[in-house]
């Protein structure tokens, strides 16, 4: 074998160094950055803690990773490698609960930085997530003994934070708030004077509904196995409806039938739903359920309005003028005819100048507001309202701004605690029942 001299070794070493110098920039450009850490909590739009689901992480609009939400509402990221081009780009989030994604906003706003670490980030849903409808699981795996050490150690999961029904917001009448937690056998403590429900001398253990008669900040916490959940805060505002006094109703026989659906126990709208059902205005299902969190369709909404106003007119043949008339159920044809006759529901433009009804389309808040404003105008005359003041008023379609202003001023449809209206949010059966009940009160039909 030919012997390599020291001179040859120096030449080989020099060639290798030069080669590395030439490829190093390209190699560095392809190397992933060292990961950034983010820790924080996940909140619903009303400020309550979300304890089930996934935080979906995006950088500059590109999906990076999914992070599980812990039972105390915490999340930790990142574990995924990202390209160097991600440095300095915006980090955004979505919240996924039972397969449905919701846009979310982080506080503070974040940009990706190599080897960075950010604590106490709050990822908050842009719209209200109905946790009950989403099916948040019971905390069945939590131990029932009291063998943990004091404080928040001991390896036992903290109980789920309390939720409130009805949810925080503005109401035209006093409300009775029911507090609940998905953690079995957990105690709930609360205050109504703004102090801490963990340490305040004024804290009370929850046992009966909390009556709210004035503007109140209700704070609540769950306690189990020497561990507290995160504190949830619910702000309630009680306002006086801007409606004139109405004369007393005539003394007529009460024809209301008592109805109790078997899936409304503890639901915030149970009283209103059962009352409307007893009057024959709203119906449930054959298994004696109401399914309050199901989204309401146009044909279902038409049925409630027509029954509530006792409308009987309308030519059934007129329904056939809609290009999708075959999709209107047989039981609803007369109902749709009556609603269209009164100009309460209208169709949508279809091809070739035709009009379609879309009976199964889910009703949005802005559409229900428009329907209720038409009823108000027919019953009480033209309504005047101030300019919209919602933060997202620019998202309200121009054709509906007047209607939203009227019904919100009347207290029939309320905004959210963050000052938004969310015009395109779809309405649940329970929400529709509550809104239509307020409508009947306003026009004197209830």
C-alpha positions in Angstrom: 0.0 0.0 0.0 1.3 3.4 -0.9 2.2 5.4 2.2 0.5 8.8 2.7 3.0 11.5 3.8 2.3 14.4 6.1 2.2 16.7 3.1 -0.5 14.7 1.5 -2.5 14.7 4.8 -2.4 18.5 4.9 -3.6 18.7 1.3 -6.5 16.3 2.1 -7.4 18.3 5.2 -7.4 21.6 3.3 -9.6 20.2 0.6 -12.1 18.9 3.2 -12.2 22.3 5.0 -12.8 24.1 1.7 -15.6 21.7 0.8 -17.3 22.2 4.2 -17.0 25.9 3.9 -18.7 25.8 0.5 -21.6 23.6 1.6 -22.1 25.0 5.1 -24.4 27.9 4.1 -26.7 25.6 2.1 -26.6 23.0 4.9 -27.5 25.6 7.6 -30.3 26.9 5.5 -31.9 23.4 5.5 -31.3 22.7 9.2 -34.5 23.0 11.4 -34.5 25.6 14.0 -34.2 24.7 17.7 -37.8 24.5 19.0 -39.6 27.3 20.7 -41.7 26.6 23.8 -45.2 28.0 24.5 -47.3 27.3 27.6 -50.7 28.6 28.5 -54.4 28.1 29.0 -57.4 27.7 26.7 -60.5 29.7 27.2 -64.0 29.8 25.7 -65.3 33.1 24.3 -67.0 33.9 27.7 -63.7 33.5 29.6 -64.4 30.0 31.0 -61.7 27.3 30.8 -61.9 24.7 28.1 -60.9 21.3 29.5 -61.3 19.0 26.6 -60.1 19.1 23.0 -57.0 20.1 21.0 -55.1 23.3 20.3 -54.1 23.4 16.6 -51.0 25.4 15.9 -50.2 27.3 12.7 -47.2 29.4 11.6 -47.8 31.9 8.9 -51.0 29.9 8.1 -49.3 26.5 7.8 -50.4 23.7 10.1 -47.5 22.7 12.5 -48.9 20.5 15.2 -51.9 19.6 17.4 -51.6 19.9 21.1 -53.9 18.2 23.6 -55.7 20.4 26.1 -55.3 19.0 29.7 -58.1 18.7 32.1 -57.1 21.9 33.8 -57.3 23.8 30.6 -53.5 23.9 30.0 -51.5 23.3 26.8 -47.8 23.1 26.0 -46.1 23.4 22.6 -44.0 23.0 20.5 -42.6 19.5 19.8 -42.7 19.7 16.1 -39.6 20.7 14.0 -40.2 23.8 11.9 -38.1 25.2 9.0 -35.8 28.1 9.5 -38.1 30.2 7.3 -40.6 30.1 10.1 -38.5 32.4 12.3 -40.3 35.7 12.7 -43.6 34.5 11.3 -46.9 34.8 13.1 -48.2 31.9 15.3 -51.9 31.4 15.2 -54.2 28.9 16.8 -57.5 27.1 16.4 -59.4 25.1 19.0 -60.9 21.8 18.1 -63.7 20.3 20.3 -65.2 16.9 19.2 -64.2 17.3 15.6 -65.3 20.9 15.1 -62.7 23.7 14.7 -63.1 27.2 16.1 -60.9 30.2 15.3 -59.0 31.5 18.3 -56.9 34.5 19.3 -53.8 34.4 21.5 -52.8 37.0 24.1 -50.1 38.0 23.6 -49.8 37.7 19.9 -46.8 35.5 19.0 -44.1 35.1 16.4 -41.9 32.1 16.2 -38.4 32.6 17.7 -35.6 30.1 18.0 -35.1 28.7 21.5 -37.8 31.1 22.8 -40.0 30.4 25.7 -43.4 32.1 26.4 -45.5 31.4 29.5 -49.0 32.4 30.4 -50.3 32.6 26.9 -54.1 32.7 26.7 -55.7 31.1 23.6 -59.3 32.3 23.5 -62.1 31.1 21.1 -63.3 33.9 18.8 -66.9 32.6 19.2 -68.7 30.8 22.0 -68.1 27.0 22.0 -71.1 25.1 23.3 -69.2 22.6 25.5 -72.4 20.8 26.5 -73.3 20.3 22.9 -69.8 19.2 22.1 -70.1 16.4 24.6 -67.4 17.1 27.1 -66.8 13.8 28.9 -67.4 13.2 32.6 -64.3 13.0 34.7 -64.9 9.3 35.4 -61.3 8.3 35.8 -60.6 10.7 38.6 -60.0 8.9 42.0 -62.7 9.2 44.6 -60.5 8.8 47.6 -58.8 11.6 49.5 -55.3 10.1 49.5 -53.6 13.1 47.9 -51.2 15.4 49.6 -52.3 18.9 50.3 -52.0 21.7 47.8 -51.9 21.0 44.0 -49.3 18.3 44.1 -49.7 14.6 44.7 -50.2 13.6 41.0 -54.0 13.9 41.1 -55.7 15.8 38.3 -57.5 19.0 39.4 -61.2 19.0 38.9 -62.8 20.7 35.9 -63.6 24.3 36.3 -67.3 25.2 36.8 -69.6 26.3 34.1 -72.7 28.4 34.4 -76.3 28.3 32.9 -77.4 30.7 31.8 -74.1 31.8 30.5 -72.6 35.3 31.3 -74.1 38.2 29.4 -76.8 40.8 29.4 -80.4 40.0 30.5 -83.6 42.0 30.7 -84.8 40.1 33.7 -83.4 38.6 36.9 -81.7 35.2 36.3 -81.0 32.2 38.4 -77.6 30.7 37.6 -76.9 27.1 37.9 -73.2 26.1 38.5 -71.8 22.7 37.5 -68.6 20.8 37.0 -68.0 17.6 35.0 -65.9 16.3 37.9 -68.0 13.9 39.9 -68.3 14.6 43.7 -66.4 17.9 43.4 -67.5 20.8 45.5 -68.1 24.3 44.0 -67.4 27.5 45.8 -68.4 31.0 44.6 -68.5 34.7 45.4 -70.6 37.5 44.0 -68.5 40.4 45.3 -65.5 40.0 43.0 -63.3 38.4 45.6 -61.5 35.0 45.3 -63.8 31.9 45.7 -60.7 30.1 47.1 -59.7 32.3 49.9 -62.4 35.0 50.5 -64.3 35.1 53.8 -67.5 35.7 51.7 -67.2 32.6 49.6 -70.2 30.2 49.7 -70.5 26.6 48.8 -72.9 26.1 45.9 -76.0 24.2 46.7 -78.9 26.1 45.1 -79.1 28.3 42.0 -77.6 31.8 42.5 -80.1 34.5 41.9 -78.7 37.5 40.0 -80.8 40.7 40.3 -78.3 43.4 39.4 -75.0 43.7 37.6 -72.8 41.0 39.2 -69.4 39.4 38.8 -69.8 35.8 39.8 -66.5 33.9 40.4 -66.5 30.1 40.9 -64.0 27.3 41.5 -64.3 23.5 41.9 -62.6 21.6 44.7 -61.8 17.9 45.1 -59.0 15.9 46.6 -57.3 18.9 48.0 -57.0 20.5 44.6 -58.8 23.6 43.1 -59.7 24.0 39.5 -58.9 27.3 37.7 -61.3 30.1 38.7 -64.0 30.9 36.2 -65.5 34.4 36.0 -69.0 35.2 34.8 -70.2 38.8 34.4 -73.9 39.3 34.4 -75.6 42.6 33.4 -79.3 43.1 34.2 -80.9 45.8 32.0 -84.4 47.2 31.8 -86.0 46.4 28.5 -86.9 49.4 26.4 -90.5 48.5 25.9 -93.7 50.3 27.0 -95.9 48.9 29.7 -98.6 46.6 28.3 -102.1 46.3 29.5 -103.2 43.3 31.6 -104.3 40.3 29.7 -107.9 39.4 29.7 -109.1 36.7 32.1 -109.1 33.7 29.7 -108.9 30.0 30.6 -105.4 28.6 30.8 -105.0 25.9 28.1 -101.4 25.2 28.8 -100.5 21.5 29.1 -97.7 20.5 31.4 -94.7 19.2 29.3 -91.4 18.0 30.6 -88.8 16.7 28.2 -86.4 14.2 29.6 -83.2 15.8 28.3 -83.7 19.3 29.8 -82.9 18.7 33.4 -80.7 21.5 34.6 -80.7 23.2 31.2 -80.8 27.1 31.2 -83.8 27.2 28.8 -85.8 24.3 30.3 -88.6 26.6 31.7 -89.1 28.5 28.4 -89.0 25.3 26.3 -91.5 23.4 28.4 -93.8 26.4 28.6 -93.8 26.9 24.8 -94.3 23.1 24.3 -97.2 23.2 26.7 -98.8 25.9 24.5 -98.3 23.7 21.4 -95.9 26.3 19.9 -92.8 24.0 19.9 -92.5 20.3 19.7 -90.0 17.6 20.8 -89.2 14.2 19.4 -91.0 10.9 19.8 -88.6 9.7 22.5 -89.7 12.7 24.7 -86.5 14.6 24.1 -86.1 18.1 22.8 -82.5 18.1 21.8 -81.9 21.7 22.9 -78.4 22.0 21.4 -79.3 20.9 17.9 -79.1 23.7 15.4 -82.5 24.8 14.1 -83.5 24.7 10.5 -85.5 27.2 8.4 -88.5 24.8 8.3 -88.4 24.2 12.1 -88.1 28.0 12.7 -91.0 28.6 10.4 -93.1 26.1 12.3 -92.4 27.8 15.7 -93.2 31.3 14.3 -96.4 30.2 12.6 -97.7 28.4 15.7 -96.7 31.2 18.0 -98.6 33.8 15.9 -101.5 31.4 15.2 -101.1 31.9 11.4 -103.4 29.8 9.2 -103.4 31.6 5.8 -101.4 30.9 2.8 -101.9 28.8 -0.4 -100.1 25.5 -0.2 -99.7 25.6 -4.0 -97.5 28.6 -3.6 -94.9 26.4 -2.0 -94.5 24.7 -5.4 -93.1 27.9 -6.9 -89.8 27.2 -5.0 -87.3 25.3 -7.1 -86.7 22.9 -4.2 -90.3 22.4 -3.2 -89.8 18.7 -3.2 -87.5 19.1 -0.2 -90.2 20.8 2.0 -91.7 18.0 4.2 -95.4 17.3 3.7 -96.2 18.2 7.3 -94.5 21.7 6.7 -96.0 22.8 3.4 -99.0 24.7 5.0 -96.6 26.1 7.6 -94.2 27.4 4.9 -97.1 28.8 2.9 -98.3 30.7 6.0 -94.9 32.1 6.7 -94.3 33.2 3.1 -97.8 34.7 2.9 -97.0 36.9 5.9 -93.6 37.8 4.3 -91.8 36.5 7.4 -89.6 34.0 5.6 -88.3 34.6 2.1 -86.6 32.5 -0.6 -83.1 32.6 -2.0 -82.1 33.3 -5.6 -81.6 30.2 -7.7 -80.5 29.7 -11.3 -82.6 30.9 -14.3 -84.4 33.5 -12.1 -86.0 30.8 -9.9 -86.2 31.0 -6.1 -85.4 28.3 -3.6 -86.6 28.0 0.0 -83.8 25.8 1.5 -85.9 24.2 4.2 -83.0 22.3 5.8 -80.6 25.3 6.0 -79.7 26.2 9.5 -80.8 29.6 10.7 -78.2 32.2 11.7 -78.5 34.9 14.3 -78.9 37.6 11.7 -81.6 35.7 9.8 -83.6 35.1 13.0 -83.2 38.8 13.9 -84.7 39.8 10.5 -87.7 37.5 11.0 -88.4 38.8 14.5 -88.1 42.4 13.3 -90.7 41.7 10.6 -93.1 40.4 13.3 -92.5 43.5 15.5 -93.2 45.8 12.5 -96.5 43.9 11.7 -97.7 43.9 15.3 -96.4 47.2 16.7 -95.7 49.3 13.6 -92.4 50.6 12.2 -89.6 50.4 14.8 -86.8 53.0 15.3 -83.4 52.0 16.7 -80.0 53.6 17.3 -76.9 52.7 15.3 -75.3 49.4 16.0 -72.6 49.5 18.6 -71.3 45.9 18.4 -67.6 45.4 17.8 -68.3 43.3 14.8 -71.1 45.5 13.3 -69.3 45.6 10.0 -69.9 41.8 9.7 -73.7 42.4 9.8 -75.0 42.4 6.2 -76.3 45.8 5.1 -79.8 44.4 4.5 -80.0 43.3 8.2 -78.4 46.2 10.1 -81.7 47.8 10.8 -83.3 44.5 12.0 -80.4 43.7 14.3 -80.5 47.2 15.8 -84.2 46.9 16.5 -84.2 43.4 18.1 -81.0 44.0 20.1 -82.4 47.3 21.5 -85.6 45.4 22.4 -83.6 42.8 24.2 -84.8 40.0 22.0 -81.4 39.0 20.7 -78.4 39.9 22.9 -74.7 40.3 22.2 -71.8 38.5 23.8 -69.7 39.6 26.8 -66.9 40.7 24.5 -69.2 43.2 22.7 -69.7 41.2 19.5 -73.0 40.1 17.9 -71.7 37.1 15.8 -74.3 37.5 13.0 -73.4 34.4 11.2 -73.4 32.1 14.2 -76.1 29.4 13.8 -78.9 29.2 16.3 -79.7 26.2 18.5 -83.2 25.0 19.2 -82.9 26.2 22.8 -81.7 29.7 21.7 -84.5 30.0 19.2 -87.1 29.1 21.8 -85.8 31.7 24.2 -85.7 34.4 21.5 -89.2 33.7 20.2 -90.5 33.7 23.8 -89.1 37.2 24.2 -90.7 38.2 20.9 -94.1 37.0 22.1 -93.7 39.0 25.3 -92.8 42.1 23.3 -95.9 41.8 21.0 -98.3 40.8 23.7 -99.0 37.3 22.3 -97.7 35.4 25.3 
